[in-house]
Amino acid sequence: MLMQNSEPVVFVVDEDEALLEAVRQVADMMNLRCETFHSGLEFLERFDRDRPGCVVTELRVPGANGLQLLRQLAEEGTRIPIIFVSAYGTLAIAVRAMREGAFHFLEKPVHEQEIWDAIQTAVTIDQQRVAADRWEEEVREKIGQLSLKEEQVLRMIAQGKSNPMIAKELDISIRTVELRRGTLMEKLHIDRPEDLIRFAVLACNGHAGHNGHTVHNHHENLRSPVMPSTAKPR
């Protein structure tokens, strides 16, 4: 199961106390939790990979530098956005970091507005990712409760086929189709026929069902969590 605590966290990695405090203050103004680390190794050991949010890290930190952190998290499949800050950044380094998957690159000294905007965008994107992942897992669990015949009907509903069309294609009676739709609504905890259609369209777009048949996922209409605060510093 996916984690239940979706409160975003700003993870900051740097031995520079000035940056740690600056990011901590911005996070506090944004009503975001902030956790600080003085080295890359400390971060990798203590970082909660199940929490959404973003990472703000100096490019040059003891133990494991910023690019090493980026690569390590990528190898683990952790997709949290990483914002690099550096007093020694060059265009070549910035380009390299972005190519390897960095979310943003800021030069020190970092202005409050810059870090605010970067964090707000990164956290919002990660919350959307977490919401989408959670929805995918919920869909997988629900689809796993269906029989092959019920899943066939669900896919056909997603294709916009009517009960007579489904009955003809599956060589069953319209009454049987109606019963299977009713079972689908019961198992999926759906009350209205229009909601069953919406679920079918959203779910049937690229995901493999429990029995090996295609049950897809599409979440462009998902309502993702909103940032705790959108007001910007004056």
N, C-alpha and C positions, 0 to 999 in steps of 0.2 A: 504493500500500500504506500501511496505517496504521503509525505509528511502533512500533518494537519496544521502546523503553525506556519502561516504564510506572512507573518509580520516581516517586512524587509529589514535588512541589516546592511550598514555600510562598513565593510572590512578595510582597514587602513594598514598598510605595511610600509614602515620607514623607521630608520633610527633617528630621524630628524624630529625632535620634539615639537618644533615650531609647526611643521606640517601636520603632525598628528593632532595638535591642538586646534589648528585652523579647520581641518576637516571635521573634527569632533564638534566644533561650534556651529559649523554649517549644518551638519546632520541634526544637531539639537534644534536649530531654528526650523528645520523641515519636519520636526517630530519623528525623526528616524533614529533607531537604535544604532550605536556605533561601537565597534570593537577594534582595538588597536594591537598591533604586533610590531616588534622591533627587528625581526629578521624573517627571511623567507622560510627557514626551517620551522620556526615557531608557528608561523602562519599555517604551513602545511600540516603540522601536528594538531593544531587546535581548531582549524577552520571547519565549521559545520556545513558540510556540502549539501545538506537538505534545506538550508535556509535561502530564500530569494534575496536579491539585493544587488550589490555591486562591490568590486574590489578596487580600491585606490592604492596603487603601489609605486614607490620610487623605482626607477629603472635599476639603480645600483643599490641593492640591499644586501646585508651580510647573509651568509648561509646559502641562499639561492637567489640569484638576481631575478629581476622582473620577467625577463623572457623565459627563464627556466620555470618560473611559477606558471606562466602562460602555457608552456608546453606540457608541464606536469598535469595541470587541470584538464587540458585538452585530451591527453592520453587517458585520463580517468573518465572522460565523458562529461565532465562538469562544464556547464555552458554559461556560468555567471559572467556578466560583462566585466571587463578589466580596463580600468582607466590608468594610464601611465602618467607619472609626473617625473620630471628630471631637470636638474640644474646643468646637466651635461648633454642634453639632447641635441642631435643634429637632424637635418632633414632625412639623411640616409637611415638613421636609427628609427626615426618616427615611421618612415615608410615600411621598414622591415617589421616593426612591431604591428602595424596595421595589417600587413600582409599575413602575419601569423595569427591574426584573430583579435588583436587588441580593439577595444571599443572606442577609445579616445586617447590622445596624447597631448599633455599640457606641459608647458615649460615653467620652471620656477623662476621668479616667484609667481605663485598662482594667485590670481585675483579671486575674491570671494564669489563674484558673479559667474566666473568661468567654472569653478568647481561646483557651484550650485546647479548650473544648467547641465553640466555633464552628469552629475549624480541623479538629478531628477529624470533625465532622459533614460539613463541606464537602468535605474530601478523600475521605471514604468515598463520598459521593454521586458525586464526579467519577470515582473509580475504577470505580464501577458503570457510569457512562456510557461510559467508555473501553472497558470490557470488552464492553458491549453493542454499541458501534460496531465493535469488532474482530470480534465474532461475526457481525454483519450483513455485514461485508465478506467473511468466510470463506464465509458462505452464498452470497453473490452469486457468488463465484468457483467454488464447487462447482456451483451451479445452471447457471452458464455452460458447464459441460462436458456438460450433458445435451442430448439431442435433444428435439424437441417431443413425441415419443411417450413418451419416458422421463419427461418432466416431467408429462405427463398422468397417467401412472400414479402418480407421486409425489403429485400433488394428490388423487387418489382414495384413496390410502393414508391421507392426512391426514384424509380425510372418514370414515374407518373402514370403507371398503368392502372386501369380501373378494375373493379372486381370481375366483370365479365372477361376482360382481357387476361387477367391472371388465371382465371378458371380455365379458359381455353388453352393457354400455354402450358399449364400444368396438368391438363386433362382431368380436372376435378370439378365438382359442382360449385356454383356461386355460393351456396350455403356453406360449403366447406371453407371457402375463402373467407367468408364473413366470420366463421368460428375462429379461424387462425388469426385474423386481425384482432378479434376480441381477446384471444390468448396473448397476443403480442402486447396489447395495451395493458393487460393485467400484469404480465411479467415485467414490463418496462415501467410500470407505475405511471401510466399516461391516461388521462381522463377524457381527452377530447380527440376525435379523429384527425382534426387539423394539426394537433400537436404530434400525433403519430407520424403524419406526413413530414412535418418539419424535422423530427428526430431522424427519420429514415434518410432524408436528403443530406442532413449534416453528417450522419454516421457512415453512410455508404459512399465513401469517396477515397478508398485506397488502403484500408486496413484489413488484415487477415483475421477472419473469425476463428473461433475455437475449433471448428471442425475442418479448417483448411479452406473454406470458401471465402470469397472476397467480401469483407465488410470494411469500408473505408472510413477515413476520418477527415472532416473538414470543419474548421472552427473560425472562419473569418467573421461570423456573427456573434462570437462569444463576447460576453460582457466581462471584461477583465477588471481586477481590483483597481481602485483609484489611488493615486499617491496620497499619503496622509496630509500633505500640505502642498499647495501650488503657488502660494504667495512667494514673491521674490524679495530679496533684501533691498532696502532703499539705498 
